[in-house]
Amino acid sequence: MGRIFLAALTLLVVFLHVLQPFMVSAATKGKMVTVLSIDGGGIRGIIPGTLLAFLESKLQEIDGPNARIADYFDVVAGTSTGGLVTTMLTAPNKDNLPLYAAKDITNFYMEHSPKIFPTSSRTRFVEKFSRIFGGPKYDGKYLRSLVKSTLGNLTTKQTLTDIVIPTFDIKRLQPIIFTTLDARANVSKDALLSDICLGTSAAPTYFPAHYFETKDAQGKTHTFDLIDGGVAANNPTLMAMTHVIKEMMNGKFQYEGVKTMDCKRMLVLSLGTGIGKHEENYNAASASKWGLLGWMYNNGASPLIDVYGDASVDIVDIHLSTIFKSFGSEKNYLRIQDDNLTGDAANMDVATKENMETLVKIGNDLLKKPVSRVNLETGRYEAVHGEGTNEEAIIRFVKLLSEERKLRQLTDKCSST
């Protein structure tokens, strides 16, 4: 896993420093590349949902009540629950507006999560036995019905801005990344948004894997056997940036006066869903005695899932912090994450009213906390002196996003006259 991310980091740096001067620029689009990324984390999607509501409300204060997040970002990326939120923010309704305003995301979780993650009436012993030998914890029927009824026949190419949603194909043993631009170029990648959402959120041991088919331009069937995108990239920010650079090379994204792309021209907002406080729940002494079942199920938790999820989230942040620091552009990359969750809040499927209200509070409290960045030596988040709170940092981003949108609108107007 570490080698994969290191290779991705190396390629990204090469693209940024070497390959970009060779791109042929077409019509200008803007001065900044804008990226929004949302982690996976089950019910903890309430945390970034709260932050997104604040972000959109501030955009509306500047640009009016009809402003929507999809209007301001070139790319919105999301994994698992973050993929669901991404789709909610970018899938069009009959009026060609996003299906959901950001302020409605939390209510969506509040209403539907207790049915997505129903409290088990089984005994602890029966539940443990069933999870080991009898399939996933949840049958996923309500989630499938909800997603399909909400998204209907909408497909990837129809989103209001470019999306990046990673999944993992268990048959091919490789990541499958769905994007709007790929869907417009290749009909076999123009999957139903409902299928992509169900695939990216099919967390092993929690939900069943999701299978669907598409056809290419010649009518050939393409099959997908998908599980949660979090096994490849629970934090999809690096995938989103790599996607932008690839499309710039293909001429899909163009920016005014940009010949050599660097992080000074990128504006990246990365929202975490929180991770558990380092309480040392596991240790080498006990892990050394685990077999297959011990790694999959230990005192109600899944150590293997926890390890892969947290490692994937943290390593991306470390890589991107390093890249932006190397360009002297730390302020252009804002990562908001809480790494001190405890109790039910640290779990991905505790959908009690009390826990969901706690997650809303955690999201609101994050706004008041100081901007933090990962310490490249320790891997822990540390407050950055002199940069204010996350709320102030989001407001600064909002001003830049609004200015960038106005510039693009002016460019489009001049081009049409």
Summary of the structure (lengths in Angstrom):
residues: 417
radius of gyration: 20.9
end to end distance: 51.3
largest distance: 72.1
contacts: 1424
relative contact order: 0.17
helix: 52%
strand: 16%
